[in-house]
């Protein structure tokens, strides 16, 4: 990676980000960065395997089969193979459909769900090796984070779902690295991707949210392939007049996007241990702490106040959810479920039956969400106050935006998550084989990896 950067060079943002993306080489990556990337892939595989039976995925597969195409690529946990662009779309949606995939707050979204499906589809068509997959994935991941900082905080605040809008640029960068495009062609790929950027936060709680991740992967791959064929585009699409930043955000912060060229944002990746929107995780952890420390009877709860940042209102504050998808984006539902000892890591917790559960509704209706306007707009920390019928006030605070520092514990929790989700989808023996392949990814090919996660 280049060590000489002029953050004030706002006219060269795209060029600098492209330079950094293309310079990724697995052999020179720090060991902890490679391990972070491996854990992202492990987690992605687990949630994709678990999400493969969702009705949305069947819709997308049927549409792809009707379209036809050259079936070069594997669909996660399916018996079908489809064309590369179709695989990027379907596997991307599959990995985000449960909203159980990883997060990075620099982009305010889900980087792996947008980048990895595109990289894997491209890698499988070329039978690329694991070392190239690593480099391409990290190139895309880091591009997502830096592009996110370029337009923060106004981009997300304006209503864009960053997984879709930033994810397409990141996927294009990762695929450009895998294709070994030169700097000019890669910059054109970024431009082709940027002009396809889309995704609305207003669709949270519907099947369109995971569709955003799939579209980002598909369009990012398409952008790189078209650039490789010579398609024209501006090479400064991120910073140009009426370009990505100017159009999609009131903020333009090249000094933030280009600062500290040696920084790896993947070290700050946040993994999910609850199968709901990440904005609900801090309040879940607050309640878990209060239950653990005070051991009160939930029947004694008079009222609950959840304090959250203003951005939670458009992200995870569905007041009275009716579907499993809506429940994942409801602070009141997830808080009530935690109080009632429902397993927030269990996919079955988020269902129409759960939303209609009289006990859960009764607890949910004792919960009020307060938005704290003095907190950063899109912070994910929370405070929870529980008042009991005898007048006690129990309070806890938690910030799920702080990355894990105990890497051993993180590895154990991710391993357990993988074993549960992948084991249910593939069976224990095949899940173990897949995990072993991921841990020696550098020595295998993309085709070998993808064959292990097919049905």
Buried (B, 14 or more C-beta within 10 A) or exposed (E): BEEEBEBEEBEBBBBBBBBBBBBBBBEEBEEEBBBBBBBBBBBBBBBBBBBBBBEBBEBBBEEBEEEEBEBBBBBBBBEBBBBBBBBBBBBBBBBBBBBBBBBBBBBBBBBBBBBBBBBBBBBBBBEBBBBBBBBBBBBBBBBBBBBBBBBBBBBBBEEBBBBBBBBBBBBBBBBBBBBEBEBEBBBBBBBBBBBBBBBBBEBBBBBBBBBBBBBBBBBBBBBBBBBBEEBEBBBBBBBBEEBBBBEBBEBBBBEBBBEEBEBBBBEBBBBBBBBBBBBBBBBBBBBBBBBEEEEBEBEEBEEBBBBBBBBBEBBBBBEEBEBBBBBBBBBBBBBBBBBBEBEBBEBEBBBBEBBEBEEBBEBBEBBEBEBBEEBEBBBBBBBBBBBBEEEEEBEBBBEBBEBBEEEEEBBEBBBEBBBBBBBBBBEEEBBBBBBEBBEEBBEBBBBBBBEBBBB
